[in-house]
Amino acid sequence: MKTPRWFSPNRFFSILRIASGGALLSAGVAIGLMAMLTGPSIATADDTNAVHYYVSLGNSLAASFQPNGDDTHGYAEQLYASLVAADPKLELVKLGCGGESTMSMRFGSQDPTVVLSCGTPRYYKHVLYPKGTQLAEAVSFLQAHKDKVALVTIDIGANDLFRLDAQGNEVTCLFEPAGCATQTARMVENLSAILADLRAAAGPDVPIVAMSYYDVFAPVCVSDPSQLFVCSRVDDFNATLFDTYAAAGDPIADVAGAFENDNLVNCAAHVCDWTWFCALGDIHANTAGYGVIAEAFEQVLP
């Protein structure tokens, strides 16, 4: 397998970032139309005859982004479809936005030369999140719907490894000699705080389920062994995610395992089948790939 002609280290693996405003807009619409949302859940909330909610948080994967303009067949929708038959009173609240990092999830728009976020401060406040940040929006919703939230899912962290250089090009520590230790430590600090805030707002019994990441660079590592260190860093990052969620007592969907990240040849084939990477050079999952992610979530639901 040859490295694709369109491959550039600075273009890919930003699993959270989107190239289109569609997924961002869907997040804003979701916030404004919560009463009309559709969605899944597991444990039913207090009154099984009342509406209750599945809250999906995170980045462009949570926002169901695909480069073909389809933002309605992501893992959240597919997980919902699997669960709603047994629980027709569930509704889905999608708050994710493309480009979100743990920094921006906590604090809103960020200087893109430091870390990525979903957009400008005005965009956060006036389009995406009336409360100012995704975390604040989620906490407000959880508090306002105490005993009516059945499930929270979250995927966040990969965009913490990305920033823009002085020319506006996206760059990542995954390819840099210094590696990602500084960025990963910052991610752990923010993610730990995010999980603590969500748990305090949701209460002790609401499942908060996270996910690891597929290694979208597996085709590159297989075709060019000099890049194997990049895939090793992806493994290290996923291990840190597992540890961080475990410390919070929250289960994690093993998406890395579902894509066979530990077998790069198999993973490369899955990336080509289940994402847009080999077809278009886009790192996002396709509908089949989002289905694999949904199944990984379902396997760890209580």
C-alpha positions as CSV (number, residue, x, y, z in Angstrom):
1,M,0.0,0.0,0.0
2,K,1.5,3.3,-1.0
3,T,1.1,6.5,1.0
4,P,-1.8,8.3,-0.7
5,R,-0.8,11.3,-2.9
6,W,-3.0,13.6,-0.9
7,F,-1.5,12.6,2.5
8,S,-0.1,15.4,4.6
9,P,0.6,14.9,8.3
10,N,-1.0,18.2,9.1
11,R,-4.3,17.4,7.5
12,F,-5.4,14.2,9.3
13,F,-6.4,12.5,12.5
14,S,-8.1,15.6,13.9
15,I,-11.0,13.2,14.7
16,L,-12.8,16.1,16.3
17,R,-12.4,18.7,13.6
18,I,-14.8,19.2,10.7
19,A,-14.2,20.9,7.4
20,S,-17.8,22.0,7.1
21,G,-20.1,24.1,9.2
22,G,-22.9,21.6,8.9
23,A,-22.0,19.6,12.0
24,L,-21.5,22.8,13.9
25,L,-24.8,24.1,12.9
26,S,-26.5,20.9,13.9
27,A,-25.1,21.3,17.4
28,G,-26.5,24.8,17.6
29,V,-29.9,23.6,16.2
30,A,-29.9,20.7,18.7
31,I,-29.5,23.1,21.6
32,G,-32.3,25.4,20.4
33,L,-34.7,22.6,19.7
34,M,-34.2,20.2,22.6
35,A,-37.9,19.6,22.9
36,M,-37.9,18.2,19.3
37,L,-34.8,16.0,19.6
38,T,-34.7,12.3,19.1
39,G,-32.6,9.8,21.0
40,P,-31.6,6.8,23.0
41,S,-30.8,5.7,26.5
42,I,-30.3,2.7,28.7
43,A,-31.4,2.8,32.3
44,T,-34.7,4.5,32.3
45,A,-35.1,7.6,34.3
46,D,-37.4,7.9,37.3
47,D,-40.7,7.8,35.5
48,T,-40.6,5.3,32.6
49,N,-43.7,6.9,31.2
50,A,-42.1,10.4,31.0
51,V,-39.7,11.7,28.3
52,H,-36.1,11.1,29.2
53,Y,-32.8,11.8,27.5
54,Y,-29.6,10.5,26.0
55,V,-27.1,13.4,25.9
56,S,-24.3,13.1,23.4
57,L,-21.2,15.3,24.0
58,G,-17.9,15.8,22.2
59,N,-16.5,16.7,18.8
60,S,-17.2,16.1,15.1
61,L,-17.7,12.4,15.7
62,A,-20.4,13.2,18.3
63,A,-21.8,15.7,15.8
64,S,-22.0,12.9,13.2
65,F,-20.0,14.7,10.6
66,Q,-19.3,13.1,7.2
67,P,-17.8,15.0,4.2
68,N,-20.7,14.0,2.0
69,G,-23.0,16.3,4.1
70,D,-24.7,13.5,6.0
71,D,-24.8,14.4,9.7
72,T,-27.7,12.2,10.7
73,H,-26.1,8.7,10.6
74,G,-23.5,9.1,13.3
75,Y,-22.9,6.8,16.2
76,A,-25.3,8.7,18.4
77,E,-28.2,8.2,16.0
78,Q,-27.3,4.6,15.4
79,L,-27.0,3.9,19.1
80,Y,-30.4,5.5,19.6
81,A,-31.9,3.4,16.9
82,S,-30.7,0.3,18.6
83,L,-32.1,1.4,22.0
84,V,-35.3,3.3,21.3
85,A,-37.4,0.3,20.3
86,A,-37.3,-0.8,24.0
87,D,-37.6,2.7,25.3
88,P,-39.8,4.9,23.0
89,K,-39.8,7.8,25.4
90,L,-36.1,8.5,24.9
91,E,-34.9,11.6,23.1
92,L,-31.4,12.5,21.9
93,V,-29.8,15.7,22.8
94,K,-26.7,16.3,20.6
95,L,-24.4,19.0,21.9
96,G,-21.1,18.0,20.1
97,C,-19.3,20.4,17.7
98,G,-16.5,19.9,15.3
99,G,-13.1,21.1,16.4
100,E,-13.9,20.8,20.1
101,S,-10.9,20.1,22.5
102,T,-11.0,19.6,26.2
103,M,-9.8,23.2,26.6
104,S,-12.6,24.6,24.5
105,M,-15.2,22.3,26.0
106,R,-14.4,23.8,29.4
107,F,-13.5,27.4,28.5
108,G,-14.9,28.1,25.0
109,S,-13.1,29.5,22.0
110,Q,-9.3,29.1,22.1
111,D,-6.4,30.7,20.4
112,P,-6.0,28.3,17.5
113,T,-2.2,28.6,17.5
114,V,-2.4,26.9,21.0
115,V,-5.2,24.4,20.6
116,L,-8.3,23.9,18.4
117,S,-11.8,24.8,19.2
118,C,-15.2,25.0,17.4
119,G,-14.9,28.7,16.4
120,T,-14.8,32.3,17.6
121,P,-16.1,33.4,21.0
122,R,-19.1,35.0,19.3
123,Y,-19.9,31.7,17.5
124,Y,-19.7,29.8,20.8
125,K,-22.0,32.2,22.6
126,H,-24.5,33.2,19.8
127,V,-24.7,30.1,17.6
128,L,-23.5,27.0,19.5
129,Y,-24.0,27.4,23.3
130,P,-26.1,30.1,24.9
131,K,-24.4,29.1,28.2
132,G,-21.0,29.9,26.7
133,T,-19.4,26.4,26.5
134,Q,-20.5,22.9,25.7
135,L,-19.7,21.9,29.2
136,A,-21.8,24.6,30.7
137,E,-24.6,23.7,28.3
138,A,-24.4,20.1,29.3
139,V,-24.3,20.8,33.0
140,S,-27.3,23.2,32.7
141,F,-29.3,20.5,30.8
142,L,-28.4,17.8,33.3
143,Q,-29.3,19.9,36.3
144,A,-32.6,21.0,34.7
145,H,-33.5,17.4,33.9
146,K,-32.5,15.7,37.1
147,D,-33.7,12.1,37.1
148,K,-34.7,12.4,33.5
149,V,-31.3,11.7,31.9
150,A,-30.7,8.0,31.1
151,L,-27.3,8.2,29.3
152,V,-24.5,10.5,28.6
153,T,-21.8,9.7,25.9
154,I,-18.7,11.6,25.4
155,D,-15.8,11.6,22.9
156,I,-13.2,14.3,23.4
157,G,-9.5,14.8,23.5
158,A,-7.9,14.2,20.1
159,N,-8.1,17.9,19.1
160,D,-6.0,18.7,22.1
161,L,-3.1,17.4,20.0
162,F,-3.7,20.0,17.2
163,R,-3.1,23.7,16.6
164,L,-2.5,26.1,13.7
165,D,0.9,27.4,12.8
166,A,1.7,31.0,11.9
167,Q,0.7,30.3,8.3
168,G,-2.7,28.9,9.3
169,N,-1.8,25.3,8.6
170,E,-3.0,22.6,11.0
171,V,-0.1,20.9,12.8
172,T,0.0,18.1,15.4
173,C,2.4,17.0,18.0
174,L,1.9,13.4,16.8
175,F,4.5,14.1,14.1
176,E,6.8,16.5,16.0
177,P,10.1,15.4,17.6
178,A,8.9,16.6,21.1
179,G,5.9,14.4,21.0
180,C,2.6,15.0,22.8
181,A,3.5,14.8,26.5
182,T,2.6,18.5,27.2
183,Q,-0.6,18.4,25.3
184,T,-1.7,15.0,26.8
185,A,-1.1,16.3,30.3
186,R,-3.2,19.3,29.6
187,M,-5.9,17.1,28.2
188,V,-5.9,14.8,31.3
189,E,-6.3,17.8,33.6
190,N,-9.2,19.2,31.6
191,L,-10.9,15.9,31.0
192,S,-10.8,15.0,34.7
193,A,-12.5,18.3,35.5
194,I,-15.1,17.8,32.7
195,L,-16.0,14.4,34.0
196,A,-16.2,15.6,37.6
197,D,-18.6,18.4,36.6
198,L,-20.7,16.1,34.5
199,R,-21.0,13.6,37.3
200,A,-21.9,16.3,39.9
201,A,-24.7,17.5,37.6
202,A,-25.9,14.1,36.5
203,G,-25.9,12.4,39.8
204,P,-24.3,9.1,40.8
205,D,-26.5,6.7,38.8
206,V,-26.5,8.2,35.2
207,P,-24.1,6.2,33.0
208,I,-21.4,8.5,31.5
209,V,-19.8,6.4,28.7
210,A,-16.7,7.5,26.8
211,M,-14.8,6.1,23.8
212,S,-11.2,5.6,22.6
213,Y,-10.1,6.5,19.0
214,Y,-9.4,4.5,15.9
215,D,-6.0,4.9,14.5
216,V,-6.7,6.7,11.2
217,F,-3.0,6.8,10.4
218,A,-2.7,3.0,10.3
219,P,-2.7,3.0,6.4
220,V,0.2,5.4,6.5
221,C,2.1,3.4,9.1
222,V,1.7,0.2,7.1
223,S,2.8,1.8,3.9
224,D,5.7,3.8,5.4
225,P,7.4,2.1,8.4
226,S,9.3,5.4,9.1
227,Q,5.9,6.7,10.4
228,L,5.3,3.8,12.9
229,F,6.1,6.2,15.8
230,V,2.9,8.1,15.0
231,C,0.8,5.0,15.5
232,S,2.6,4.3,18.7
233,R,1.8,7.7,19.9
234,V,-1.9,7.1,19.1
235,D,-1.7,4.0,21.2
236,D,-0.2,5.9,24.1
237,F,-2.9,8.6,23.8
238,N,-5.7,6.0,23.9
239,A,-4.0,4.3,26.9
240,T,-4.1,7.7,28.7
241,L,-7.8,8.1,27.8
242,F,-8.5,4.7,29.3
243,D,-6.7,5.6,32.5
244,T,-8.4,9.0,32.8
245,Y,-11.9,7.6,32.4
246,A,-11.1,4.7,34.7
247,A,-10.0,7.1,37.4
248,A,-13.4,8.8,37.1
249,G,-15.2,5.5,37.3
250,D,-16.7,5.8,33.8
251,P,-16.7,3.0,31.3
252,I,-15.1,3.5,27.9
253,A,-16.2,2.0,24.5
254,D,-13.2,0.2,23.0
255,V,-13.3,1.8,19.5
256,A,-9.6,1.3,19.2
257,G,-10.2,-2.5,19.8
258,A,-13.1,-2.6,17.3
259,F,-10.8,-1.1,14.6
260,E,-8.0,-3.5,15.7
261,N,-5.5,-0.7,16.4
262,D,-3.1,-3.3,17.8
263,N,-2.9,-5.0,14.4
264,L,-1.9,-2.3,12.0
265,V,-2.5,-4.3,8.8
266,N,-6.1,-5.1,9.9
267,C,-6.6,-1.6,11.2
268,A,-5.5,-0.1,7.9
269,A,-8.1,-2.2,6.1
270,H,-10.8,-1.2,8.6
271,V,-9.8,2.5,8.3
272,C,-10.3,2.2,4.5
273,D,-13.6,0.4,4.9
274,W,-15.1,2.4,7.8
275,T,-13.8,5.9,7.3
276,W,-13.4,8.4,4.4
277,F,-9.6,8.4,4.8
278,C,-8.6,6.2,1.8
279,A,-11.4,7.5,-0.4
280,L,-11.2,11.2,0.2
281,G,-8.4,11.8,2.7
282,D,-10.9,12.7,5.4
283,I,-10.5,11.1,8.8
284,H,-14.1,10.9,9.8
285,A,-16.1,7.7,10.0
286,N,-18.6,6.8,7.3
287,T,-22.0,5.4,8.1
288,A,-20.6,1.9,8.5
289,G,-17.8,3.1,10.7
290,Y,-20.2,5.1,12.9
291,G,-22.2,1.8,13.2
292,V,-19.0,0.1,14.5
293,I,-18.6,2.9,17.1
294,A,-22.2,2.6,18.1
295,E,-21.8,-1.1,18.7
296,A,-18.7,-0.5,20.8
297,F,-20.7,1.8,23.0
298,E,-23.6,-0.6,23.3
299,Q,-21.2,-3.3,24.5
300,V,-20.3,-1.4,27.6
301,L,-23.7,0.0,28.5
302,P,-25.0,-1.1,31.9
